[in-house]
Amino acid sequence: MKQFLPLEEGDFYLSEEGYKVFTEQYHLKRGYCCESNCKHCPYGYKTRLKRK
């Protein structure tokens, strides 16, 4: 079961479109890769599909 992590300062920022973008700090605190091709993934996950 996934653990709930409260968000802290530096865990995310808002994109120009208003989306929450998680930072490397948050991903490291979470402790695993979700394989969603996150912009700041510190685990080196790369999909075969490229974002447009």
C-alpha positions in Angstrom: 0.0 0.0 0.0 1.3 3.4 -0.9 2.1 5.8 1.9 0.6 9.3 2.0 3.4 12.0 2.0 2.5 15.5 3.0 3.7 18.1 0.6 6.4 20.5 1.8 8.1 23.6 0.4 10.2 22.6 -2.6 8.3 19.4 -3.4 6.5 20.9 -6.4 5.9 24.0 -8.4 3.0 25.1 -10.7 3.5 25.0 -14.4 2.3 27.9 -16.6 -0.8 25.8 -17.4 -1.5 25.4 -13.6 -0.4 21.8 -13.2 1.5 20.6 -10.2 5.0 19.5 -11.2 6.9 17.4 -8.6 10.5 18.1 -8.1 13.5 15.7 -7.7 13.3 16.4 -3.9 9.8 15.0 -3.8 10.6 11.9 -5.9 13.6 11.1 -3.7 11.4 11.5 -0.6 8.8 9.2 -2.1 11.5 6.6 -2.6 10.5 4.9 -5.9 9.8 5.5 -9.6 6.2 5.5 -10.7 7.3 5.0 -14.4 5.1 8.0 -15.5 8.0 9.8 -17.3 8.1 12.6 -14.7 10.0 15.7 -15.7 12.3 15.6 -12.7 12.7 11.8 -12.2 16.0 11.1 -10.4 15.7 7.4 -11.1 16.4 7.7 -14.9 13.2 6.2 -16.1 12.8 6.8 -19.9 9.8 5.6 -22.0 10.0 4.7 -25.6 7.3 7.4 -26.3 8.5 11.0 -26.5 6.4 13.8 -25.1 5.2 16.4 -27.6 
